[in-house]
Amino acid sequence: MLNITVCILSYNRPAYLREALCSVLSQTQHPKEIIIYDNGSDESVFEEIKEFLGDKVQWRGTEYNHPAIWNFNRALRECESQYIMLFHDDDRLCPDFIAEQLKLLDADKKLVAVSCNGYLIDEDGNRKKTTLSPIRLSEIEVFSCPGQVALKYAGNSCLPMSPMIYRTQAMRLVEFREEFGKVCDAVLFCDLAEVGRIAYQTTPLYDCRVHSGQDSSYFAYNLMNQLEVFFWSRQCVNDLEQARLHALLIRQHTTRNLKQLFKAVKRVDLSQSILLLNDDKFKLVIAVNVIGSWIFRCFIKSR
């Protein structure tokens, strides 16, 4: 039995929760314990999984719904295992997930967390033909500083939070920054990279469900600008990486401004349009390039 607590974070998705729980129970190597941290769901959620409750599976409910970060912190505070996983109730694990991820952590004591690639699945649990990122067999990406984590996100990618396994003591050295709302995971991983290295396994080891009502389906313009300011100040390992990070952030910024500009033009909002165009980080050359890529994609789709 492995020294890991799998915490399933649950809220009002009984059918998904059952799938998530069954995927943990079906692991080739079993965790020390599985605890469902339910955040004030309807009674139907408990009814869906009560048959599994016992020595291997525990239930931690609460009387009403709290902010998601409250539920994360509750699970982390109570964990007594060497490793902790904060697993989302709408995803599923591949059978060898825990064995493969803990193999990495046990082999490198400098790693404080490890995530992985995933297969995309639809609302009904059917796998699509795509994964979160390209599959590169036997390849591990390692992020040794906050700037490298920021680079991952600035390149329009991410470190999936749901399949992340942490060293419990390392995770307790950082905290969720609530002011970053829906993007607090990206900030958390940058802060965690100050404590130790984070690994990302490009082999898909879990199923990532894409469905309506997801928290991350929309990010507000001002929130993304706030995250950009945070990323801009993160330190990379050398000047070349730092310059690449800033270039990617400027491209993202220009793209966001373009989208806002089109909305302002539709509203005939001249003052907002001028403000967006005069933004120091809005680069006309990049804007032309982005528009060209949009037109090209539309042309390809129409053929």
Beta strands, then each sheet from edge to edge (+ up, - down):
strand 1: 2-10
strand 2: 31-38
strand 3: 57-60
strand 4: 83-88
strand 5: 92-93
strand 6: 111-121
strand 7: 127-131
strand 8: 140-143
strand 9: 165-167
strand 10: 197-209
sheet 1: 3+ 2+ 1+ 4+ 9- 6+ 7-
sheet 2: 3+ 2+ 1+ 4+ 9- 6+ 10+ 5-
sheet 3: 3+ 2+ 1+ 4+ 9- 6+ 10+ 8-
end
